[in-house]
Each structure stands twice: as C-alpha cells, then as structure tokens.
Amino acid sequence: MEKRAVIAMSGGVDSSVAAYLMKQQGYDIIGVTLKLFDNEDIGSSDKTCCSTDDVMDAKAVASRLHIKHYTFNFKDDFKSQVIDRFVCAYENGRTPNPCIDCNRFIKFKRLLERAEVLGYPYVVSGHYAQVIHGGERPILKKGKDHKKDQSYVLYSLTKGQLSHILLPLGEMTKDEVREIAEANNFVNSKKHDSQDICFVPDGKYAEFIEQYSHRTYPDGEFVDLSGNVLGTHKGIIRYTIGQRKGLNLSLPKPMYVCRTDLETNKVILGDNEDLFSKTLYADDINLIACDDIKTPLHLKAKIRYSQSEEWATVEQTGDDEIYVEFDNPQRAITKGQAVVLYDDDIVIGGGVIR
C-alpha cells in the first residue's frame, strides 16, 4: 500500500484528528478544504460549513501538523450535483438527503479524481465508519461508536471508490477523538459538530428554495384521507411525510402529513397510525458487499439517518430496483430518503426510496 493520502479537512475536529492519525501512521499527506459555495449565493452569512473560519481552522491544524494545505474550488459541481438536486427533489414531493449526494458526487468522486491527478492514491475523511481492505472487495462497516456511526450516508460509494478511501476514526469514539485534539492543542478541539445542512444552516428549507430558485410555490388545500378540505397550505415544498408542526391549522385532534399530490397541489393529512407501512421500493441502488441479491435476504434496513435499522426481507426486482418488506410496520417511509441494508455491522448497500 502506497502511503500517500489527501485528507479532506472541513475545519472540524474529526477531520483534523484523522489527519493527525494518518501522519502518525507514516503517511505522506496533504490537507484539502473544499470550497463548495459562496455565502451570498445561498443568501447566508459567513457562518456555514467551509466558511472562512473553517478554512482558517483547517489551515491552523495543517500548520501544526507540518503538512501542506490547499483549498479546492468545487462550487460548480456542488451546485449541479447537490443544491440543484435538493431543490428538484422538494419540488417533486420528495425529501432528499444532500449529505449523501455530497459524499457521492463531491467528496468521494471529484476529490478522488483530483487526488489521483496529484499522485495520491487515497482520500481520507473523518467519518465514523470503517472500510476494511484486503479481501476480494472492500467492506463498508459501521463505526465503533454507534451513536456517531455515519455508514448510512456512505452507502452510495462504489467498490472502486472504497478501494481508495481510508477512515481512521472508524474504530474510535467521539470522546477519544476530542481527547487527541485537546492533547495536541488543536484550535478546533472544542468546536461543536455541525448539525444542519451546510447550505441551509438555519434549517428553513422552503425559504432557501424560494430564494435560490427565484420561484414561489402556490397555496393549495389541506385535505383528509376522505378528501374533506381542512384548510389552506402555503406551498407544497413546505411539507414532508410525518410532519405535524407548522401546519397552522385549528383541528380537533393532531393530524400528520401522510402524502402530497403534486397534480392537484394538495397535502393529505391523517392520523399517526396512517403513517405506518411495511413495504417500499427503491431504485438508484448501489450494492457493496455483493454484485446483486440473487435470492431474498433477511437483513436489517434503515430508512433515515436518525432511525435504527429494522428487520426486513429484501428482494432485488430489477437491475436497479429493490423491494423491501419489513417484519413490522415502519413510520413515515419517505420518498427521496435512502434505505440502507445491513448484515450485522456490514453495509450490504442501499437505494433511494421512491
């Protein structure tokens, strides 16, 4: 294994400690921070991911580690592959996961391509997951710290990409990472983790979409499952499956968004029990642990980042389609989110719920 690697340094503590660990292991490394957007382009102040402060923090850690640091401009790719896809998904009644798209198209595609041009065969990040090398194919596994595990947002990485990815934090806990950062007096040792989508730091997705797209989305009707009109909604992009807050309706009981109808511009509400279902189809699939699923498998499946995985039977029903039937009904299965399949701690693969 040629010990040369590019470290994706966001300015946070995790990627900083990843850089430290790779240098301790004798790697020839360079640090790279990705310029993904200009704050004025997203209508935000300089308090987002990859802000000036983040770049300066990354440079400070790189200087302390005596490694070179560069900033790569991937704004055009990020706009087309992450932000535009995010907006398009909401406009079409889906709830996207832009972090997955960023990992898929930017951090572990464009950055790997750039690293190869520079003569560095590996890209390193601070994700809490494990890539096991040495067998017939690389294996993606959960991180040791299951509370921080990020394997869900890496499921779309191909076998070829995983062969060139190193994740040194996979066997560590967050507390252990903080301890290393503090012991080395890293400027970001106490920095808080980012919780929001980087280009929507205030969490106001609808307002961002309207500002970014220069479009307004018309009001429409809230209706119940029987078609009875309950009130007026403020644009279909403002509602996701399972939502209860923010409906601004006076109702005799709590009601939840069960689905949206783009053709009629209606938001359909129901009771909490109406949100539960057992089956889903997913496409745009990526399988890591196998080339295809030849016979139905009983695996665990996870339908959103914040949820634990649940037992399900998985069948591949086409070249780019899987059918998942859960043992028990799941709440708010949502179009546009990823379903990720696990065999114990090993990621089998996943796809986009449709």
LINUR-V712776 format. One record per residue. N is the residue number from 1. PSI is psi in degrees with one decimal (999 if undefined). OMEGA is omega in whole degrees, -180 to 180 (none if undefined). Layout:
# LINUR-V712776
n-><N,N>
psi-><PSI,PSI>
omega-><OMEGA,OMEGA>
This chain:
# LINUR-V712776
n-><1,2,3,4,5,6,7,8,9,10,11,12,13,14,15,16,17,18,19,20,21,22,23,24,25,26,27,28,29,30,31,32,33,34,35,36,37,38,39,40,41,42,43,44,45,46,47,48,49,50,51,52,53,54,55,56,57,58,59,60,61,62,63,64,65,66,67,68,69,70,71,72,73,74,75,76,77,78,79,80,81,82,83,84,85,86,87,88,89,90,91,92,93,94,95,96,97,98,99,100,101,102,103,104,105,106,107,108,109,110,111,112,113,114,115,116,117,118,119,120,121,122,123,124,125,126,127,128,129,130,131,132,133,134,135,136,137,138,139,140,141,142,143,144,145,146,147,148,149,150,151,152,153,154,155,156,157,158,159,160,161,162,163,164,165,166,167,168,169,170,171,172,173,174,175,176,177,178,179,180,181,182,183,184,185,186,187,188,189,190,191,192,193,194,195,196,197,198,199,200,201,202,203,204,205,206,207,208,209,210,211,212,213,214,215,216,217,218,219,220,221,222,223,224,225,226,227,228,229,230,231,232,233,234,235,236,237,238,239,240,241,242,243,244,245,246,247,248,249,250,251,252,253,254,255,256,257,258,259,260,261,262,263,264,265,266,267,268,269,270,271,272,273,274,275,276,277,278,279,280,281,282,283,284,285,286,287,288,289,290,291,292,293,294,295,296,297,298,299,300,301,302,303,304,305,306,307,308,309,310,311,312,313,314,315,316,317,318,319,320,321,322,323,324,325,326,327,328,329,330,331,332,333,334,335,336,337,338,339,340,341,342,343,344,345,346,347,348,349,350,351,352,353,354>
psi-><118.6,123.9,68.5,129.8,147.1,129.9,121.2,107.4,107.4,-12.4,-5.1,172.5,-34.9,-49.8,-29.2,-44.2,-34.2,-42.1,-44.2,-46.1,-39.3,-37.1,-38.5,-29.3,5.0,17.0,144.1,111.3,153.9,147.6,140.4,129.2,136.1,126.9,111.2,-24.9,161.7,138.0,-34.1,-24.8,-25.1,8.8,38.2,159.4,175.6,58.3,25.5,176.9,140.7,29.4,175.9,-40.8,-41.0,-43.0,-42.1,-37.9,-42.5,-42.2,-37.9,-42.7,-42.5,-41.6,-41.5,-32.1,-2.8,45.9,155.8,150.1,136.5,158.1,124.9,134.2,106.4,29.3,-42.9,-43.1,-40.3,-38.9,-48.7,-36.8,-16.3,-62.0,-47.6,-38.5,-37.1,-50.4,-45.5,-39.6,-49.1,-38.1,-21.5,22.5,23.2,159.2,103.6,169.3,90.4,-22.6,-36.0,-44.0,-38.5,-44.2,-40.6,-47.6,-22.3,-69.2,-37.6,20.2,-68.3,-40.1,-38.4,-40.5,-43.4,-40.1,-40.4,-41.9,-36.3,-6.5,21.8,116.6,-9.9,147.8,135.8,138.8,170.5,25.7,146.2,81.7,171.4,138.1,119.4,119.2,164.4,-18.4,-161.3,-29.0,152.7,149.4,130.7,126.9,161.2,155.2,156.1,-39.9,92.6,-22.7,-26.1,-0.5,131.3,19.6,-29.7,-42.4,2.9,2.2,-24.9,-2.3,136.6,166.1,-39.5,-41.3,-45.2,-26.7,-17.9,21.3,136.0,133.4,85.4,-14.7,0.1,-28.8,17.5,160.2,163.2,-38.5,-40.7,-38.7,-45.4,-41.2,-42.0,-43.2,-42.4,-38.4,-27.6,8.4,39.3,139.6,-24.9,20.3,-27.6,11.6,137.0,149.9,145.8,133.1,-22.1,167.9,131.0,-36.0,1.3,65.5,-22.5,-1.5,4.7,81.2,-45.5,-43.9,-39.8,-46.5,-42.9,-42.3,-41.9,-41.6,-13.5,36.5,155.0,152.9,123.2,150.6,159.8,-168.6,137.3,130.2,157.2,-178.8,-16.7,-0.4,1.9,133.1,129.6,-15.3,-165.1,130.0,167.6,27.1,129.9,-21.6,-11.9,1.7,135.1,159.1,132.5,-7.6,137.1,-42.1,152.5,8.6,-25.5,45.3,147.9,103.0,154.0,-13.4,159.9,136.1,154.5,152.7,119.1,-34.5,170.2,149.2,104.7,-36.1,-39.3,-2.9,42.5,146.4,120.8,126.4,151.4,-173.5,166.0,-40.5,-19.9,-10.4,-10.3,135.7,165.3,-14.5,155.8,156.5,146.3,144.0,-166.9,48.3,153.2,120.5,130.6,-47.8,-11.9,164.0,-34.4,167.0,101.0,-34.3,155.3,137.4,142.7,107.0,177.2,143.2,143.9,127.1,-0.6,158.4,-39.2,1.0,149.2,154.6,153.5,153.3,139.0,158.3,128.3,130.9,133.6,119.0,4.2,174.6,-32.4,44.4,137.6,152.1,129.4,126.4,114.5,149.7,-37.2,148.3,143.1,146.1,130.4,54.1,125.7,127.7,135.5,-23.2,164.1,143.4,124.6,135.0,136.4,140.1,99.2,-119.2,-0.8,131.3,116.4,-40.6,-158.3,-172.7,-178.4,124.7,134.0,999>
omega-><177,-170,176,-174,170,180,175,-174,-178,-172,179,-176,-175,-179,177,179,176,178,179,-177,180,177,177,179,174,-180,167,-171,167,178,-179,171,-176,172,-171,179,170,-175,179,180,-179,177,-175,172,-176,-179,-176,176,179,175,178,179,180,179,180,177,179,179,-180,179,179,178,-180,179,-180,175,178,179,179,172,180,-180,177,-174,-178,179,-179,179,-174,-172,-178,-175,-179,178,177,-180,-179,-180,180,179,-179,173,179,179,-172,171,-174,177,177,179,179,178,-176,-170,-175,-171,-176,169,-180,-179,175,178,179,179,180,178,-179,179,178,-173,-176,169,-178,173,-179,178,176,177,-178,168,-179,-180,172,179,179,178,176,180,174,-178,173,172,179,179,-174,177,-180,-174,-179,-180,-179,-176,178,-172,-174,180,-177,178,179,178,-178,179,-177,-178,176,-178,-173,180,-174,-178,-177,172,179,179,179,178,178,-179,179,180,-180,180,-179,177,176,-177,-177,-173,-179,-177,-180,176,175,-177,-172,170,-168,-177,172,-171,179,177,-179,-173,-176,179,178,-178,179,180,-175,-176,-176,178,170,-174,-167,172,177,-175,160,175,174,-175,177,178,179,-178,-178,-178,-176,176,-171,-179,-167,180,-176,-170,177,-176,180,-177,174,-179,175,178,179,177,173,-174,-180,-180,177,176,-171,175,179,175,175,180,-176,-176,-179,-179,179,173,-174,-178,177,177,-180,-179,178,-179,-173,175,-174,-170,174,168,176,175,-173,-172,174,179,-176,-173,180,179,175,178,-171,178,-180,-179,175,-174,169,-178,-178,-173,171,-173,-172,-176,174,-180,-177,-178,-180,172,-174,179,174,-173,178,-180,-177,-178,171,176,-177,175,-178,174,-180,-179,180,-177,170,169,-165,177,179,175,179,166,-176,-172,-178,165,-170,-179,-176,176,177,-179,180,-180,-178,-178,180,none>
